[in-house]
Amino acid sequence: MAKLKYKLLITGEIRVETGLHIGGSEVELDIGGLDNEVIKIKRGDKRVAYIPGSSLKGKLRSLLARQKGYRKHRDDKGEVLLLFGSANSKQKKSSGHSRLIVRDCYAMGEVFTEDKAENTINRLTGDANPRHMERISPGAVFGLDMVLDICKNDDERKLLQTIDLGFQILKRDYLGGSGTRGYGKVNVTNVSVEKVVFKDDGEVEVTPFSDYLFSVNH
């Protein structure tokens, strides 16, 4: 296993610009209620919408793989493979563990949801089948929280550039479902990086990391 040199803490904001739908399990179905709720977490007596880290990480990997031309997971290589890892034993041996941790993104302030009414049309009969989708309303802001492991022989600049590229593509693509119907436009802003060094005497040193400035901020 590659020796850990230090960690980079990547934080920022994800701003919702069009209604965002990341589906959750429909535990409670009320008559006349929504057909498809957004995923939520319990906070006291309330259920609050959030962005799962798995959804964000999967989307970033998919977008970067498409940009690089990797058709299948086993095709991934370079920084994409280092960042996201692989279940393939041969790739694991060459790349080591996944370098990137993507945590769940929680709301920074109040989050509102909206009921979006839609119709699906039967092409043969022309009959409409109405449904109601719950979406996170535009204007919601979620905290971005990532941890990047930098190991011996890693090129941290290339890894950060690849994450930055993923953010740039995401801003021009979509997050969640129904993106081709206008859902899920987001903006990634105010991204900053801190360097965390773990010393042998148990001391932890945290300093700003200024060796790379995210272009997604501009």
C-alpha positions as CSV (number, residue, x, y, z in Angstrom):
1,M,0.0,0.0,0.0
2,A,1.3,3.5,-0.9
3,K,2.6,5.6,2.0
4,L,0.3,8.5,3.0
5,K,2.1,11.9,2.8
6,Y,-0.8,14.1,3.8
7,K,-4.5,14.8,3.2
8,L,-6.1,17.7,1.4
9,L,-9.5,18.9,2.7
10,I,-11.6,20.3,-0.2
11,T,-14.6,22.4,0.8
12,G,-17.0,24.6,-1.1
13,E,-20.6,25.2,-2.0
14,I,-23.0,23.5,-4.4
15,R,-25.8,25.9,-5.5
16,V,-29.0,24.5,-7.0
17,E,-30.0,26.5,-10.1
18,T,-32.9,24.4,-11.4
19,G,-35.1,22.0,-9.5
20,L,-32.9,19.1,-8.3
21,H,-34.2,15.5,-7.8
22,I,-32.2,12.8,-6.2
23,G,-34.7,10.1,-5.4
24,G,-35.2,8.4,-2.0
25,S,-37.0,5.3,-0.8
26,E,-40.7,5.9,-0.7
27,V,-41.4,4.8,2.9
28,E,-44.7,6.7,3.3
29,L,-47.1,7.0,0.4
30,D,-50.1,9.3,1.1
31,I,-53.2,9.4,-1.1
32,G,-52.8,12.4,-3.4
33,G,-49.2,12.8,-2.3
34,L,-46.0,12.9,-4.3
35,D,-45.1,9.9,-6.5
36,N,-41.3,10.5,-6.2
37,E,-39.8,12.2,-3.2
38,V,-36.3,13.5,-2.9
39,I,-33.9,11.7,-0.6
40,K,-34.0,13.1,3.0
41,I,-32.3,12.6,6.3
42,K,-34.0,12.9,9.7
43,R,-33.2,16.0,11.7
44,G,-35.2,16.0,14.9
45,D,-38.9,15.9,13.9
46,K,-38.1,16.9,10.3
47,R,-36.9,15.2,7.2
48,V,-34.4,17.4,5.4
49,A,-33.2,17.1,1.8
50,Y,-29.5,16.5,1.2
51,I,-27.1,15.4,-1.6
52,P,-25.6,11.9,-1.0
53,G,-21.9,11.7,-1.4
54,S,-22.3,8.6,-3.4
55,S,-24.5,10.4,-6.0
56,L,-21.9,13.3,-6.3
57,K,-19.0,10.9,-6.5
58,G,-20.6,8.6,-9.1
59,K,-21.6,11.6,-11.3
60,L,-18.1,13.1,-11.2
61,R,-16.6,9.7,-12.1
62,S,-19.0,9.2,-14.9
63,L,-18.5,12.7,-16.4
64,L,-14.7,12.4,-16.2
65,A,-14.7,8.9,-17.8
66,R,-16.8,10.2,-20.7
67,Q,-14.5,13.1,-21.2
68,K,-11.5,10.8,-21.2
69,G,-13.2,8.2,-23.4
70,Y,-13.3,5.4,-20.9
71,R,-16.2,3.2,-21.9
72,K,-16.1,0.7,-18.9
73,H,-14.9,0.8,-15.4
74,R,-12.0,-1.5,-16.3
75,D,-10.9,1.1,-18.9
76,D,-10.2,3.8,-16.2
77,K,-6.6,4.8,-15.8
78,G,-4.4,7.7,-14.7
79,E,-6.0,10.2,-12.3
80,V,-9.5,8.9,-12.7
81,L,-8.4,5.5,-11.5
82,L,-6.4,7.0,-8.6
83,L,-9.2,9.2,-7.5
84,F,-12.1,6.7,-7.6
85,G,-10.4,3.3,-7.3
86,S,-11.6,0.1,-8.8
87,A,-13.1,-3.3,-7.9
88,N,-10.8,-4.9,-10.4
89,S,-8.0,-6.7,-8.6
90,K,-5.4,-5.9,-11.3
91,Q,-6.3,-2.2,-11.3
92,K,-6.2,-2.2,-7.4
93,K,-2.7,-3.5,-7.4
94,S,-1.5,-0.8,-9.7
95,S,-3.4,2.1,-8.2
96,G,-3.8,1.3,-4.5
97,H,-6.8,2.6,-2.6
98,S,-9.3,5.2,-3.8
99,R,-7.7,8.6,-3.1
100,L,-11.0,10.6,-2.9
101,I,-13.5,10.6,-0.1
102,V,-16.8,12.4,-1.0
103,R,-19.0,13.1,2.0
104,D,-22.7,13.7,2.1
105,C,-23.5,17.4,1.3
106,Y,-25.8,19.0,3.9
107,A,-27.8,22.2,3.5
108,M,-26.3,25.6,4.4
109,G,-29.5,27.3,5.5
110,E,-33.1,26.4,4.9
111,V,-34.0,24.2,2.0
112,F,-37.4,24.3,0.2
113,T,-38.9,21.7,-2.0
114,E,-41.5,22.0,-4.8
115,D,-44.0,19.8,-6.5
116,K,-43.4,19.4,-10.2
117,A,-46.3,18.0,-12.1
118,E,-45.4,16.0,-15.2
119,N,-47.1,13.8,-17.8
120,T,-45.8,10.8,-19.7
121,I,-47.6,10.1,-23.0
122,N,-48.4,6.7,-24.4
123,R,-47.3,6.9,-28.0
124,L,-49.8,4.4,-29.2
125,T,-52.9,5.8,-27.5
126,G,-51.9,9.3,-26.8
127,D,-53.1,8.9,-23.2
128,A,-51.4,11.0,-20.6
129,N,-50.2,9.5,-17.3
130,P,-49.7,12.3,-14.8
131,R,-47.2,12.1,-12.0
132,H,-45.8,14.4,-9.4
133,M,-42.0,14.8,-8.7
134,E,-40.6,16.5,-5.6
135,R,-37.6,18.7,-6.4
136,I,-35.2,20.8,-4.3
137,S,-36.1,24.4,-5.2
138,P,-33.6,26.7,-6.9
139,G,-31.5,28.7,-4.6
140,A,-30.6,26.0,-2.1
141,V,-27.0,25.8,-1.1
142,F,-25.2,22.6,0.1
143,G,-21.8,22.3,1.7
144,L,-19.2,20.5,-0.4
145,D,-16.9,18.3,1.7
146,M,-14.2,16.1,0.2
147,V,-10.9,14.6,1.4
148,L,-8.1,13.8,-1.0
149,D,-5.3,11.4,0.1
150,I,-1.9,12.3,-1.3
151,C,0.5,9.3,-1.3
152,K,4.1,8.9,-2.2
153,N,4.7,9.4,-5.9
154,D,1.3,11.0,-6.4
155,D,1.1,14.2,-8.5
156,E,-1.3,16.3,-6.3
157,R,-1.6,19.0,-9.0
158,K,-2.8,16.5,-11.6
159,L,-5.3,15.0,-9.1
160,L,-6.7,18.4,-8.2
161,Q,-6.9,19.5,-11.8
162,T,-8.9,16.3,-12.6
163,I,-11.4,17.1,-9.7
164,D,-11.5,20.7,-11.0
165,L,-12.3,19.4,-14.5
166,G,-15.1,17.3,-13.1
167,F,-16.6,20.3,-11.4
168,Q,-16.4,22.3,-14.6
169,I,-18.2,19.6,-16.6
170,L,-20.8,19.1,-13.8
171,K,-21.7,22.8,-14.0
172,R,-22.5,22.3,-17.6
173,D,-24.3,19.0,-17.2
174,Y,-26.6,18.0,-14.4
175,L,-26.8,16.3,-11.0
176,G,-29.5,13.8,-10.1
177,G,-32.3,12.6,-12.3
178,S,-34.2,14.0,-15.3
179,G,-31.4,16.3,-16.3
180,T,-32.4,16.2,-20.0
181,R,-35.8,17.6,-18.9
182,G,-34.2,20.6,-17.2
183,Y,-33.6,19.3,-13.7
184,G,-30.3,19.3,-11.8
185,K,-28.4,22.4,-13.0
186,V,-25.9,23.2,-10.2
187,N,-23.0,25.5,-9.7
188,V,-19.9,24.7,-7.7
189,T,-18.3,27.7,-6.0
190,N,-16.0,29.0,-3.3
191,V,-13.8,25.9,-3.4
192,S,-10.9,26.0,-1.0
193,V,-8.2,23.5,0.1
194,E,-6.4,22.9,3.3
195,K,-3.4,20.6,3.8
196,V,-3.4,18.3,6.8
197,V,-0.1,16.7,7.9
198,F,0.0,13.9,10.5
199,K,3.4,14.0,12.4
200,D,5.0,11.1,14.1
201,D,4.6,12.7,17.5
202,G,0.9,12.8,17.1
203,E,0.7,16.5,16.2
204,V,-1.7,17.5,13.4
205,E,-0.7,20.5,11.3
206,V,-3.4,22.2,9.2
207,T,-2.4,24.9,6.8
208,P,-4.0,26.6,3.7
209,F,-3.0,24.8,0.5
210,S,-2.2,27.5,-2.1
211,D,-0.3,25.4,-4.6
212,Y,-3.4,25.0,-6.7
213,L,-6.3,27.4,-7.2
214,F,-9.6,25.9,-8.5
215,S,-10.6,27.5,-11.8
216,V,-14.2,26.6,-11.1
217,N,-14.2,29.6,-8.7
218,H,-13.9,32.0,-11.6
